Amino acid sequence: MKSSPIRFIIFSLMALALGSMLLVACQRPGTPTASSGGSSSSSSSSSGSSSTSSCPTVHMTDNNFAQSSVTLSKGCTLTLTDDAAVTHIIMNGSWVNGNAEPKQEPGAPSINMTFTGNDTQSTPAWNTPGTYHLYCTIHPGMNLTVTVQ
């Protein structure tokens, strides 16, 4: 009976290690990593889009995006990374004066992504230049402005 808790701990650690390896293996080449840190400002991400081969990543905290806006090159996908063990549901639209306003602007890809915590997903390609809005349906005020050039 004493070995049962030990087996459970070993199994849990092995599952965690395997999951971590799969997450790292699934990252697309050319995707910015977390080494830039969560303190990156919107100006460093939105003005540094001269390279069309690299599409940006936006990180999410417990209840907000790490930056309020991002600029993409036409044809890029947007990678969203949930850095917290918190559920987020990201959709087209925005929070306005405390009210959720779902809206898919013309030219924006349809976004309906559920994050269960500590996961990463990519949107469909953004092919039409313009300014678009994404929000978390769970966290009031959690808005992201996406500008496609």
C-alpha positions as CSV (number, residue, x, y, z in Angstrom):
1,M,0.0,0.0,0.0
2,K,2.9,2.4,0.6
3,S,4.0,2.2,-3.0
4,S,0.6,3.4,-4.4
5,P,1.1,7.1,-3.5
6,I,4.7,6.9,-4.8
7,R,3.5,5.4,-8.1
8,F,0.9,8.1,-8.4
9,I,3.5,10.8,-7.9
10,I,5.9,9.2,-10.4
11,F,3.1,8.8,-13.0
12,S,2.0,12.4,-12.5
13,L,5.6,13.7,-13.0
14,M,6.1,11.6,-16.1
15,A,2.8,12.9,-17.6
16,L,3.8,16.5,-16.8
17,A,7.2,16.0,-18.4
18,L,5.6,14.4,-21.5
19,G,3.1,17.2,-21.8
20,S,5.9,19.8,-21.5
21,M,7.9,18.1,-24.3
22,L,4.9,18.0,-26.6
23,L,4.2,21.7,-26.0
24,V,7.8,22.6,-26.8
25,A,7.8,20.3,-29.9
26,C,4.6,21.8,-31.2
27,Q,5.9,25.4,-31.3
28,R,6.2,26.7,-34.8
29,P,9.7,27.7,-36.0
30,G,10.0,31.5,-36.2
31,T,7.5,32.1,-33.4
32,P,8.8,34.6,-30.8
33,T,9.4,32.8,-27.5
34,A,8.7,33.9,-24.0
35,S,12.3,35.1,-23.6
36,S,11.1,38.6,-24.5
37,G,9.2,38.5,-21.2
38,G,5.8,39.6,-20.3
39,S,6.9,43.1,-19.9
40,S,7.0,43.8,-23.6
41,S,5.1,46.9,-24.5
42,S,2.7,47.2,-27.3
43,S,5.1,49.6,-29.1
44,S,7.9,46.9,-29.3
45,S,5.5,44.3,-30.7
46,S,3.4,46.6,-33.0
47,S,6.3,48.6,-34.5
48,G,8.7,45.7,-35.0
49,S,6.7,43.9,-37.7
50,S,9.1,44.6,-40.6
51,S,9.8,40.8,-40.8
52,T,7.0,39.1,-42.7
53,S,8.4,35.6,-42.0
54,S,7.6,35.9,-38.2
55,C,4.1,36.2,-36.9
56,P,3.8,37.6,-33.3
57,T,2.7,35.9,-30.1
58,V,0.5,37.7,-27.5
59,H,0.6,36.4,-24.0
60,M,-2.4,36.3,-21.6
61,T,-2.2,36.8,-17.8
62,D,-4.9,35.9,-15.2
63,N,-7.3,38.5,-16.5
64,N,-5.8,40.5,-19.4
65,F,-3.6,40.4,-22.4
66,A,0.0,41.3,-21.7
67,Q,-0.3,44.0,-24.4
68,S,-3.3,45.9,-25.6
69,S,-2.5,45.9,-29.3
70,V,-0.5,44.0,-31.9
71,T,0.4,44.6,-35.5
72,L,0.4,41.7,-38.0
73,S,1.6,41.5,-41.6
74,K,-1.1,40.4,-44.1
75,G,-1.3,36.6,-44.1
76,C,0.0,36.1,-40.6
77,T,-1.6,34.1,-37.9
78,L,-1.7,35.4,-34.3
79,T,-0.5,33.0,-31.6
80,L,-2.1,33.5,-28.2
81,T,-0.4,32.0,-25.1
82,D,-2.2,31.6,-21.8
83,D,0.5,32.0,-19.2
84,A,-1.8,31.4,-16.3
85,A,-3.9,28.4,-15.1
86,V,-7.0,30.4,-16.0
87,T,-9.7,29.8,-18.5
88,H,-10.1,32.3,-21.3
89,I,-12.7,32.4,-24.2
90,I,-11.4,34.6,-26.9
91,M,-13.8,35.9,-29.6
92,N,-14.3,38.7,-32.1
93,G,-15.5,41.9,-30.4
94,S,-14.6,44.0,-27.3
95,W,-15.6,45.2,-23.9
96,V,-17.1,48.7,-24.1
97,N,-18.0,50.5,-20.9
98,G,-18.2,47.2,-19.0
99,N,-20.4,45.6,-21.6
100,A,-19.4,42.7,-23.9
101,E,-20.0,43.6,-27.5
102,P,-19.4,40.6,-29.7
103,K,-18.8,41.6,-33.3
104,Q,-16.9,40.1,-36.2
105,E,-15.7,43.0,-38.3
106,P,-15.7,42.6,-42.1
107,G,-12.4,41.0,-43.2
108,A,-11.5,39.5,-39.8
109,P,-11.2,35.7,-39.4
110,S,-13.9,34.1,-37.2
111,I,-12.3,33.7,-33.7
112,N,-13.8,31.4,-31.0
113,M,-11.0,30.0,-29.0
114,T,-11.2,28.4,-25.5
115,F,-8.0,28.3,-23.4
116,T,-8.0,26.0,-20.3
117,G,-4.8,27.5,-18.8
118,N,-1.2,27.2,-19.7
119,D,-1.9,26.5,-23.4
120,T,-1.2,28.1,-26.8
121,Q,-3.3,28.4,-29.9
122,S,-3.1,30.2,-33.2
123,T,-5.8,32.1,-35.0
124,P,-6.6,31.6,-38.7
125,A,-4.6,33.9,-41.0
126,W,-5.4,37.6,-41.1
127,N,-5.6,38.4,-44.8
128,T,-7.4,41.7,-44.9
129,P,-5.6,44.9,-43.9
130,G,-7.5,46.9,-41.2
131,T,-8.1,47.2,-37.5
132,Y,-9.9,44.4,-35.6
133,H,-10.9,43.6,-32.0
134,L,-10.7,40.5,-29.9
135,Y,-11.9,40.1,-26.3
136,C,-12.2,37.5,-23.5
137,T,-15.8,36.8,-22.8
138,I,-15.0,35.9,-19.2
139,H,-12.8,38.8,-18.1
140,P,-14.4,42.3,-18.4
141,G,-12.0,44.8,-20.0
142,M,-9.8,42.1,-21.5
143,N,-9.4,43.6,-25.1
144,L,-6.9,43.2,-27.8
145,T,-6.7,45.4,-30.9
146,V,-5.2,43.6,-34.0
147,T,-3.9,45.8,-36.8
148,V,-3.2,44.1,-40.1
149,Q,-0.9,45.9,-42.5
